[in-house]
Amino acid sequence: MACLLAVLAGATSLAAVIRYITGCDPALLARIGLPATATRLAATTLPPDVAAGR
């Protein structure tokens, strides 16, 4: 749901989606089912093993 909102708001990349979500009001995040800690999301396009530092 958060990705849909971000795209409708104009996000055109994964990074833009994450920036949109982290900038949302915590009450909005709670209404769509994301925890308040969603404001600390990070995104990467690296493969999982590289992102984990392996």
C-alpha positions, 0 to 999 in steps of 0.5 A, a space after each residue: 500500500 505504501 508503495 502505491 501511495 508513493 508511486 501515485 505521489 510521483 516516486 519513480 525509483 526505489 529510492 524515491 519510494 523509500 524517501 516518500 515512506 520515511 517522510 510520511 506521518 507516523 499516523 498514516 503509516 499506522 493506518 496502512 499497517 506499517 509500524 512507526 519504525 518504518 521511518 527508519 527504512 533503508 533501500 538498496 538494489 544490491 544483491 542480498 549477500 552483498 548488502 549484508 556484507 558477505 
